[in-house]
Amino acid sequence: MQPTNNWYNPSMADFSYHQITTALSRLDIPAEAAECHGALSAVVCLAGPGGAEPWINAHFPEIEEAVAQGDALAQETKQLLHDFYQHVYAQLGSGDFSYQLMMPDEDSQLEERTQALSHWCQGFLLGIRYAGVTDINKFSGELAEILQDITEISQVSGSGLENNEEEERSYTELMEYLKVGVMLFFETLQHGHQTGQATTVH
């Protein structure tokens, strides 16, 4: 299958929620940007700049299969995911708080955004395993607490939520908590920054 238009230009990539979701859907991959970003973030924290290829192979084996068959669209998508990975690594490594969770835009219903937040957390837990950690109980201290919270949020359903100020505030607080949590993971595991009883996992 050949791409029908130049839908991806690395020099112009903005890595939006819509862009990543569209890239995956073009290959009929049943995943969306939030889950993808969550998994990618975990692998970045554990594997550093060299984790892109193992992550893609583990998370999207159908892309590798299509690339091996000469599918140009799959090759473009793989390149997009590589660039996306390095973009997130650069964000976390910059220390300037530029890292943000990839979620549907604020015009989306709160129910949709909350469900995406749950999918992001599911992706993060998957990403830890993609990075080679088979037992998350090996983490300790603050990292263990964050992982416990991520596990709980991953089970949240967005159904029945009302678009009111209190629910919006709760959603925003969860977003900020997860953002800071990922930054702590990265600092602890990539830069050896010891916080509390946090332990680097190999």
MARBA-3410 file (N, C-alpha, C, O; in Angstrom, 1 decimal):
202
0.8,-1.2,0.0,0.0,0.0,0.0,0.9,1.2,0.0,1.8,1.3,0.8 ~ 0.6,2.2,-0.9,1.4,3.4,-0.9,0.6,4.6,-0.3,-0.6,4.6,-0.4 ~ 1.3,5.5,0.3,0.6,6.7,0.8,-0.1,7.5,-0.3,0.5,7.7,-1.3 ~ -1.3,8.0,0.0,-2.0,8.8,-1.0,-1.6,10.2,-1.1,-1.8,10.9,-2.1 ~ -0.9,10.7,0.0,-0.4,12.1,0.0,0.7,12.2,1.0,0.9,11.3,1.8
1.4,13.3,1.0,2.5,13.5,1.9,1.9,14.0,3.2,2.0,15.2,3.6 ~ 1.4,13.0,3.9,0.7,13.4,5.2,1.7,13.6,6.4,1.3,14.1,7.4 ~ 2.9,13.1,6.2,3.9,13.3,7.3,5.2,13.9,6.8,5.8,13.3,5.9 ~ 5.6,15.0,7.3,6.8,15.6,7.0,7.6,15.8,8.3,7.2,16.6,9.1 ~ 8.7,15.1,8.5,9.4,15.1,9.8,9.8,16.6,10.2,9.8,16.9,11.4
10.1,17.4,9.2,10.5,18.8,9.6,9.3,19.6,10.1,9.5,20.7,10.7 ~ 8.1,19.1,9.8,6.9,19.9,10.2,6.0,19.2,11.3,5.0,19.7,11.6 ~ 6.6,18.1,11.8,5.8,17.3,12.7,5.5,18.1,14.0,6.4,18.6,14.6 ~ 4.2,18.1,14.4,3.8,18.8,15.6,3.4,17.7,16.7,3.2,18.1,17.8 ~ 3.4,16.5,16.3,3.1,15.4,17.2,1.8,15.7,18.0,1.8,15.6,19.2
0.8,16.0,17.3,-0.5,16.2,17.9,-1.3,14.9,18.2,-0.9,13.9,17.6 ~ -2.2,15.0,19.0,-3.1,13.8,19.3,-3.7,13.3,18.1,-3.7,12.0,17.8 ~ -4.2,14.2,17.2,-4.9,13.8,16.0,-3.9,13.2,15.0,-4.2,12.2,14.4 ~ -2.7,13.7,15.0,-1.7,13.2,14.0,-1.3,11.8,14.4,-1.2,10.9,13.5 ~ -1.0,11.5,15.6,-0.5,10.2,16.0,-1.7,9.2,15.8,-1.4,8.1,15.3
-2.9,9.5,16.3,-4.0,8.6,16.1,-4.3,8.3,14.7,-4.6,7.2,14.3 ~ -4.2,9.3,13.8,-4.4,9.2,12.4,-3.4,8.3,11.8,-3.7,7.4,11.0 ~ -2.1,8.5,12.2,-1.0,7.6,11.6,-1.3,6.2,11.9,-1.0,5.3,11.1 ~ -1.7,5.9,13.1,-1.9,4.5,13.5,-3.2,3.9,12.8,-3.2,2.8,12.4 ~ -4.2,4.7,12.7,-5.5,4.2,12.1,-5.3,4.0,10.6,-5.9,3.1,10.1
-4.4,4.7,10.0,-4.1,4.4,8.5,-3.5,3.0,8.3,-3.6,2.5,7.2 ~ -3.0,2.5,9.3,-2.5,1.1,9.2,-3.4,0.1,9.9,-3.0,-1.1,10.1 ~ -4.6,0.6,10.3,-5.6,-0.3,10.9,-5.1,-0.8,12.3,-5.4,-1.9,12.7 ~ -4.3,0.0,13.0,-3.8,-0.4,14.3,-4.8,0.1,15.4,-5.0,1.3,15.4 ~ -5.4,-0.8,16.2,-6.4,-0.4,17.1,-5.8,0.3,18.4,-5.9,-0.3,19.5
-5.1,1.4,18.2,-4.5,2.1,19.4,-4.7,3.6,19.1,-4.8,4.0,17.9 ~ -4.7,4.4,20.1,-4.7,5.8,19.9,-3.6,6.5,20.6,-2.8,5.9,21.3 ~ -3.5,7.8,20.4,-2.3,8.6,20.8,-2.1,8.5,22.3,-0.9,8.5,22.7 ~ -3.1,8.5,23.1,-2.8,8.6,24.6,-2.1,7.3,25.0,-1.1,7.4,25.8 ~ -2.6,6.2,24.6,-1.9,4.9,25.0,-0.5,4.9,24.4,0.4,4.5,25.1
-0.3,5.3,23.2,1.0,5.3,22.6,1.9,6.2,23.3,3.1,5.8,23.6 ~ 1.5,7.4,23.7,2.3,8.3,24.4,2.7,7.8,25.8,3.8,8.0,26.3 ~ 1.7,7.2,26.5,2.0,6.6,27.8,3.0,5.6,27.8,4.0,5.6,28.6 ~ 2.9,4.6,26.8,3.9,3.6,26.7,5.3,4.2,26.3,6.3,3.8,26.9 ~ 5.3,5.1,25.4,6.5,5.7,24.9,7.2,6.4,26.1,8.4,6.3,26.3
6.4,7.1,26.9,7.0,7.8,28.1,7.7,6.9,29.0,8.8,7.2,29.5 ~ 7.1,5.8,29.3,7.7,4.8,30.2,9.0,4.3,29.6,10.0,4.2,30.4 ~ 9.0,3.9,28.4,10.2,3.4,27.8,11.3,4.5,27.8,12.5,4.1,28.0 ~ 11.0,5.7,27.5,12.0,6.8,27.5,12.6,6.9,28.9,13.8,7.0,29.0 ~ 11.8,6.7,30.0,12.3,6.8,31.3,13.2,5.7,31.7,14.2,5.9,32.4
12.9,4.5,31.2,13.7,3.4,31.5,14.9,3.1,30.6,16.0,2.7,31.0 ~ 14.6,3.3,29.3,15.6,2.9,28.2,16.4,4.1,27.7,17.4,3.9,27.0 ~ 16.0,5.3,27.9,16.7,6.5,27.4,16.6,6.6,25.9,15.6,6.1,25.3 ~ 17.5,7.3,25.2,17.4,7.6,23.8,17.4,6.4,22.9,17.0,6.6,21.7 ~ 17.9,5.3,23.4,18.0,4.1,22.5,16.8,3.2,22.5,16.9,2.1,22.0
15.7,3.6,23.1,14.6,2.7,23.3,13.6,2.7,22.2,12.6,1.9,22.3 ~ 13.7,3.5,21.2,12.6,3.7,20.2,12.4,2.4,19.5,11.2,1.9,19.3 ~ 13.4,1.8,18.9,13.3,0.6,18.1,12.7,-0.6,18.9,11.7,-1.2,18.4 ~ 13.2,-0.9,20.1,12.6,-2.0,20.9,11.1,-1.7,21.2,10.3,-2.6,21.2 ~ 10.8,-0.4,21.5,9.4,0.0,21.8,8.5,-0.3,20.7,7.4,-0.9,20.8
8.9,0.2,19.5,8.0,0.0,18.3,7.9,-1.5,18.0,6.8,-1.9,17.7 ~ 8.9,-2.2,18.1,8.9,-3.7,17.8,7.9,-4.4,18.7,7.1,-5.3,18.3 ~ 7.9,-3.9,20.0,7.1,-4.6,21.0,5.6,-4.1,20.9,4.7,-4.9,21.0 ~ 5.4,-2.8,20.8,4.1,-2.2,20.8,3.4,-2.4,19.5,2.1,-2.6,19.4 ~ 4.1,-2.3,18.4,3.5,-2.3,17.0,4.2,-3.2,16.1,4.8,-2.8,15.1
4.1,-4.5,16.4,4.8,-5.5,15.5,4.3,-5.5,14.1,5.0,-5.9,13.2 ~ 3.0,-5.1,14.0,2.4,-5.1,12.6,3.1,-4.0,11.7,3.1,-4.2,10.5 ~ 3.7,-3.0,12.3,4.4,-2.0,11.6,5.7,-2.6,11.0,6.0,-2.4,9.8 ~ 6.4,-3.3,11.8,7.6,-4.0,11.4,7.3,-5.0,10.3,8.1,-5.1,9.3 ~ 6.2,-5.7,10.4,5.9,-6.7,9.4,5.6,-6.0,8.1,6.0,-6.5,7.0
4.8,-4.9,8.1,4.5,-4.1,6.9,5.7,-3.5,6.3,5.9,-3.5,5.1 ~ 6.6,-3.0,7.1,7.9,-2.4,6.6,8.7,-3.5,5.9,9.2,-3.2,4.8 ~ 8.7,-4.7,6.4,9.5,-5.8,5.8,8.9,-6.2,4.5,9.6,-6.7,3.6 ~ 7.6,-5.9,4.3,7.0,-6.2,3.0,7.0,-5.0,2.0,6.5,-5.1,0.9 ~ 7.7,-4.0,2.4,7.9,-2.8,1.5,6.8,-1.8,1.5,6.7,-1.0,0.6
6.0,-1.8,2.6,4.9,-0.8,2.7,5.5,0.6,3.0,6.0,0.8,4.1 ~ 5.3,1.5,2.1,5.9,2.8,2.3,5.2,3.6,3.4,5.8,4.4,4.1 ~ 3.8,3.4,3.5,3.1,4.1,4.6,3.5,3.6,6.0,3.7,4.4,6.9 ~ 3.8,2.3,6.1,4.3,1.8,7.3,5.7,2.3,7.7,5.9,2.6,8.8 ~ 6.5,2.5,6.7,7.8,3.1,6.9,7.7,4.5,7.3,8.5,4.9,8.2
6.8,5.3,6.8,6.6,6.7,7.2,6.1,6.7,8.6,6.5,7.6,9.4 ~ 5.2,5.8,9.0,4.7,5.8,10.3,5.7,5.4,11.3,5.8,5.9,12.4 ~ 6.6,4.4,10.9,7.7,4.0,11.8,8.6,5.2,12.1,9.1,5.4,13.2 ~ 8.9,6.0,11.0,9.8,7.1,11.2,9.1,8.2,12.1,9.8,8.8,12.9 ~ 7.8,8.4,11.9,7.1,9.3,12.7,7.2,8.9,14.2,7.5,9.7,15.1
7.0,7.6,14.5,7.1,7.1,15.9,8.5,7.3,16.4,8.7,7.6,17.6 ~ 9.6,7.1,15.6,10.9,7.3,16.0,11.1,8.8,16.4,11.7,9.1,17.4 ~ 10.7,9.6,15.5,10.8,11.1,15.8,10.0,11.5,17.0,10.5,12.3,17.8 ~ 8.9,10.9,17.2,8.0,11.2,18.3,8.7,10.8,19.6,8.7,11.5,20.6 ~ 9.4,9.6,19.6,10.1,9.1,20.7,11.2,10.1,21.1,11.4,10.5,22.3
12.0,10.5,20.1,13.1,11.4,20.4,12.6,12.8,20.9,13.3,13.5,21.7 ~ 11.5,13.2,20.4,10.9,14.4,20.8,10.5,14.4,22.3,10.8,15.3,23.1 ~ 9.9,13.3,22.7,9.6,13.1,24.2,10.8,13.0,25.0,10.9,13.6,26.1 ~ 11.8,12.3,24.5,13.1,12.2,25.3,13.7,13.6,25.4,14.2,13.9,26.5 ~ 13.7,14.4,24.4,14.2,15.8,24.5,13.4,16.6,25.5,14.0,17.4,26.2
12.1,16.4,25.5,11.3,17.2,26.4,11.6,16.9,27.8,11.8,17.8,28.7 ~ 11.7,15.6,28.2,12.0,15.2,29.5,13.4,15.5,29.9,13.7,15.8,31.1 ~ 14.3,15.4,29.0,15.7,15.7,29.3,16.0,17.2,29.4,17.1,17.6,30.0 ~ 15.1,18.0,28.9,15.4,19.5,28.9,15.3,20.1,30.3,15.9,21.1,30.6 ~ 14.4,19.5,31.2,14.2,20.0,32.5,13.4,21.3,32.5,13.4,22.0,33.6
12.8,21.7,31.4,12.1,23.0,31.4,10.6,22.8,31.5,9.8,23.7,31.2 ~ 10.1,21.7,31.9,8.7,21.4,32.1,7.9,21.5,30.8,6.7,21.7,30.8 ~ 8.6,21.3,29.6,7.9,21.3,28.4,7.1,20.0,28.1,6.2,19.9,27.3 ~ 7.4,18.9,28.9,6.7,17.7,28.7,5.3,17.8,29.1,4.9,18.4,30.1 ~ 4.4,17.3,28.2,3.0,17.3,28.5,2.4,15.9,28.1,2.9,15.3,27.2
1.3,15.5,28.8,0.6,14.3,28.4,-0.1,14.6,27.1,-0.7,15.7,26.9 ~ -0.2,13.6,26.2,-0.9,13.8,25.0,-2.3,13.3,25.1,-2.6,12.1,25.3 ~ -3.2,14.3,25.1,-4.6,14.1,25.4,-5.5,14.7,24.3,-5.0,15.6,23.6 ~ -6.7,14.3,24.1,-7.6,15.1,23.2,-7.7,16.5,23.7,-7.5,16.8,24.8 ~ -8.0,17.4,22.7,-8.0,18.8,23.0,-9.1,19.2,24.0,-10.0,18.4,24.3
-9.0,20.3,24.6,-9.9,20.8,25.7,-11.4,20.9,25.2,-12.3,21.0,26.0 ~ -11.6,21.0,23.9,-13.0,21.1,23.4,-13.7,19.7,23.4,-14.9,19.7,23.3 ~ -12.9,18.6,23.6,-13.5,17.3,23.7,-14.3,17.2,25.0,-14.0,17.8,26.0 ~ -15.3,16.3,25.0,-16.0,16.0,26.2,-15.1,15.5,27.3,-14.1,14.8,27.0 ~ -15.4,15.8,28.5,-14.6,15.4,29.7,-14.6,13.8,29.7,-13.6,13.2,30.1
-15.7,13.2,29.3,-15.7,11.7,29.3,-14.7,11.2,28.4,-14.0,10.2,28.8 ~ -14.5,11.8,27.2,-13.5,11.3,26.3,-12.1,11.5,26.8,-11.3,10.7,26.7 ~ -11.9,12.7,27.4,-10.5,13.0,27.9,-10.2,12.1,29.1,-9.0,11.7,29.2 ~ -11.2,11.8,29.9,-10.9,11.0,31.1,-10.6,9.5,30.6,-9.7,8.9,31.2 ~ -11.3,9.1,29.6,-11.0,7.7,29.1,-9.6,7.7,28.5,-8.9,6.7,28.6
-9.3,8.8,27.8,-7.9,8.8,27.2,-6.9,8.8,28.3,-5.8,8.2,28.2 ~ -7.2,9.5,29.5,-6.2,9.5,30.6,-6.0,8.0,31.1,-4.9,7.7,31.5 ~ -7.1,7.3,31.2,-7.0,5.9,31.6,-6.2,5.1,30.6,-5.4,4.3,31.0 ~ -6.4,5.3,29.3,-5.6,4.7,28.3,-4.1,5.0,28.4,-3.3,4.2,28.1 ~ -3.9,6.3,28.7,-2.5,6.7,28.8,-1.8,5.9,29.9,-0.7,5.5,29.8
-2.5,5.8,31.1,-2.0,5.0,32.2,-1.8,3.5,31.8,-0.8,2.9,32.2 ~ -2.7,3.0,31.1,-2.5,1.6,30.6,-1.3,1.5,29.8,-0.5,0.5,29.9 ~ -1.1,2.5,28.9,0.1,2.5,28.0,1.4,2.6,28.8,2.3,1.9,28.5 ~ 1.4,3.4,29.9,2.6,3.5,30.7,2.9,2.2,31.3,4.1,1.9,31.4 ~ 2.0,1.5,31.9,2.2,0.2,32.5,2.7,-0.8,31.5,3.6,-1.6,31.8
2.2,-0.7,30.2,2.7,-1.6,29.2,4.1,-1.2,28.8,5.0,-2.1,28.6 ~ 4.4,0.1,28.8,5.7,0.5,28.4,6.8,0.1,29.4,7.9,-0.2,28.9 ~ 6.5,0.0,30.6,7.5,-0.5,31.6,7.9,-1.9,31.3,9.0,-2.3,31.4 ~ 6.9,-2.7,30.8,7.2,-4.1,30.4,8.0,-4.1,29.1,8.9,-5.0,28.9 ~ 7.6,-3.2,28.2,8.3,-3.2,26.9,9.8,-2.9,27.2,10.7,-3.3,26.4
10.1,-2.1,28.2,11.5,-1.7,28.6,12.2,-2.8,29.3,13.4,-2.7,29.7 ~ 11.5,-4.0,29.5,12.2,-5.1,30.1,12.0,-5.4,31.6,12.6,-6.3,32.2 ~ 11.1,-4.5,32.2,10.8,-4.7,33.6,9.6,-5.6,33.8,8.5,-5.2,33.4 ~ 9.7,-6.8,34.2,8.6,-7.7,34.3,7.9,-7.7,35.6,6.7,-8.2,35.7 ~ 8.5,-7.1,36.6,7.8,-7.0,38.0,7.9,-5.6,38.5,9.0,-5.1,38.9
6.8,-4.8,38.4,6.8,-3.4,38.8,7.0,-3.3,40.3,7.3,-2.2,40.8 ~ 6.9,-4.4,41.1,7.2,-4.3,42.5,8.6,-4.1,42.8,9.0,-3.9,44.0 ~ 9.5,-4.2,41.8,10.9,-3.9,42.0,11.1,-2.4,42.3,12.2,-2.0,42.8 ~ 10.2,-1.6,41.9,10.3,-0.2,42.2,10.0,0.1,43.7,9.2,-0.7,44.3 ~ 10.6,1.1,44.2,10.3,1.4,45.6,10.2,2.9,45.8,10.4,3.7,44.9
9.9,3.3,47.0,9.8,4.7,47.3,8.7,5.5,46.6,7.6,4.9,46.3 ~ 9.0,6.7,46.1,8.0,7.5,45.4,7.6,6.9,44.1,6.5,7.0,43.7 ~ 8.6,6.2,43.4,8.2,5.6,42.1,7.2,4.5,42.3,6.3,4.4,41.5 ~ 7.3,3.8,43.4,6.3,2.7,43.6,4.9,3.3,43.9,3.9,2.8,43.4 ~ 4.9,4.4,44.6,3.6,5.1,44.9,3.0,5.7,43.6,1.8,5.5,43.4
3.8,6.2,42.8,3.3,6.8,41.5,2.7,5.6,40.7,1.7,5.8,40.1 ~ 3.5,4.5,40.6,3.0,3.4,39.8,1.7,2.8,40.4,0.8,2.4,39.6 ~ 1.5,2.8,41.7,0.3,2.4,42.3,-0.9,3.3,41.8,-2.0,2.8,41.5 ~ -0.6,4.6,41.9,-1.6,5.6,41.4,-2.0,5.4,39.9,-3.1,5.5,39.5 ~ -0.9,5.2,39.1,-1.1,5.0,37.7,-2.0,3.8,37.5,-2.9,3.8,36.6
-1.7,2.7,38.2,-2.5,1.5,38.1,-4.0,1.8,38.4,-4.9,1.3,37.7 ~ -4.2,2.5,39.5,-5.6,2.8,39.8,-6.3,3.7,38.8,-7.5,3.5,38.4 ~ -5.6,4.7,38.2,-6.2,5.6,37.2,-6.4,4.8,35.9,-7.4,5.1,35.2 ~ -5.6,3.8,35.7,-5.8,3.0,34.4,-7.1,2.3,34.4,-7.6,1.9,33.4 ~ -7.7,2.1,35.6,-9.0,1.4,35.7,-10.2,2.3,35.7,-11.3,1.8,35.9
-10.0,3.6,35.6,-11.1,4.6,35.7,-11.8,4.6,34.4,-11.3,4.5,33.3 ~ -13.1,4.7,34.5,-14.0,4.8,33.3,-14.5,6.3,33.2,-14.9,6.9,34.3 ~ -14.6,6.8,32.0,-15.0,8.2,31.9,-16.5,8.3,31.8,-17.1,9.4,31.7 ~ -17.2,7.2,31.7,-18.7,7.2,31.5,-19.4,7.9,32.7,-19.1,7.6,33.9 ~ -20.4,8.6,32.4,-21.2,9.3,33.4,-20.7,10.5,34.0,-21.3,11.2,34.8
-19.5,11.0,33.5,-18.9,12.2,34.1,-19.7,13.4,33.5,-20.1,13.4,32.4 ~ -19.8,14.4,34.4,-20.4,15.7,33.9,-19.4,16.7,33.7,-18.3,16.8,34.3 ~ -19.6,17.5,32.7,-18.7,18.6,32.3,-18.9,19.8,33.2,-19.3,20.9,32.8 ~ -18.5,19.6,34.5,-18.7,20.7,35.4,-17.3,21.1,36.0,-16.3,20.5,35.7 ~ -17.3,22.2,36.7,-16.0,22.8,37.1,-15.2,21.9,38.1,-14.0,21.8,38.0
-15.9,21.2,38.9,-15.3,20.3,39.9,-14.6,19.1,39.2,-13.5,18.7,39.5 ~ -15.3,18.5,38.2,-14.8,17.4,37.5,-13.6,17.8,36.6,-12.6,17.1,36.5 ~ -13.7,19.0,36.0,-12.6,19.5,35.2,-11.4,19.8,36.1,-10.3,19.5,35.6 ~ -11.6,20.2,37.3,-10.5,20.5,38.1,-9.8,19.2,38.5,-8.6,19.1,38.6 ~ -10.6,18.2,38.8,-10.0,16.9,39.2,-9.2,16.3,38.0,-8.1,15.7,38.2
-9.7,16.4,36.8,-9.0,16.0,35.6,-7.7,16.7,35.4,-6.7,16.1,35.2 ~ -7.7,18.0,35.6,-6.5,18.8,35.5,-5.5,18.4,36.5,-4.3,18.4,36.2 ~ -5.9,18.2,37.7,-5.0,17.8,38.8,-4.4,16.5,38.5,-3.2,16.3,38.8 ~ -5.1,15.5,38.0,-4.6,14.2,37.6,-3.5,14.4,36.5,-2.5,13.7,36.6 ~ -3.9,15.2,35.5,-2.9,15.4,34.4,-1.6,16.0,35.0,-0.5,15.5,34.6
-1.7,16.9,35.9,-0.5,17.5,36.4,0.3,16.5,37.3,1.5,16.5,37.2 ~ -0.4,15.8,38.0,0.2,14.7,38.9,1.0,13.7,38.0,2.1,13.4,38.3 ~ 0.4,13.3,37.0,1.0,12.3,36.1,2.2,12.9,35.4,3.3,12.3,35.2 ~ 2.1,14.1,35.0,3.2,14.8,34.3,4.4,14.9,35.3,5.5,14.6,34.9 ~ 4.2,15.3,36.5,5.3,15.4,37.4,5.8,14.0,37.8,7.0,13.9,38.0
4.9,13.1,37.8,5.4,11.7,38.1,6.3,11.2,37.1,7.3,10.5,37.4 ~ 6.0,11.4,35.8,6.8,11.0,34.7,8.2,11.7,34.8,9.2,11.1,34.5 ~ 8.2,13.0,35.1,9.4,13.7,35.2,10.3,13.1,36.3,11.5,13.1,36.2 ~ 9.7,12.7,37.4,10.4,12.1,38.5,11.0,10.8,38.1,12.1,10.5,38.4 ~ 10.2,10.0,37.4,10.7,8.7,36.8,12.0,9.0,36.0,13.0,8.3,36.1
11.9,9.9,35.1,13.0,10.2,34.2,14.2,10.6,34.9,15.3,10.1,34.7 ~ 14.0,11.6,35.8,15.2,12.1,36.6,15.8,11.0,37.4,17.1,10.9,37.5 ~ 15.0,10.2,38.0,15.5,9.1,38.9,16.3,8.0,38.1,17.4,7.6,38.5 ~ 15.7,7.6,37.0,16.2,6.5,36.3,17.2,6.9,35.2,18.1,6.1,34.9 ~ 17.1,8.1,34.7,18.1,8.5,33.6,19.2,9.3,34.1,20.3,9.3,33.6
19.0,10.1,35.2,20.0,11.0,35.7,20.5,10.6,37.0,21.4,11.3,37.6 ~ 20.0,9.5,37.6,20.5,9.1,38.9,20.1,10.0,40.0,20.7,10.0,41.0 ~ 19.0,10.8,39.8,18.6,11.7,40.8,17.8,10.9,41.9,16.8,10.3,41.6 ~ 18.4,10.8,43.1,17.8,10.0,44.2,16.8,10.9,44.9,17.1,11.9,45.5 ~ 15.5,10.4,44.9,14.5,11.1,45.6,13.8,10.2,46.6,13.3,9.2,46.2
13.9,10.5,47.9,13.3,9.5,48.8,14.0,8.2,48.8,15.3,8.1,48.9 ~ 13.3,7.1,48.6,13.8,5.8,48.6,13.8,5.2,47.2,13.9,4.0,47.0 ~ 13.6,6.1,46.2,13.4,5.6,44.8,14.7,4.8,44.4,15.8,5.1,44.8 ~ 14.4,3.7,43.7,15.5,2.8,43.3,15.5,2.6,41.8,14.5,2.4,41.2 ~ 16.7,2.7,41.2,16.9,2.5,39.8,16.6,1.0,39.5,17.1,0.1,40.3
15.9,0.7,38.5,15.6,-0.7,38.1,16.3,-1.1,36.9,16.3,-0.4,35.9 ~ 17.0,-2.2,36.9,17.7,-2.7,35.7,17.0,-3.9,35.2,17.5,-4.5,34.2
END
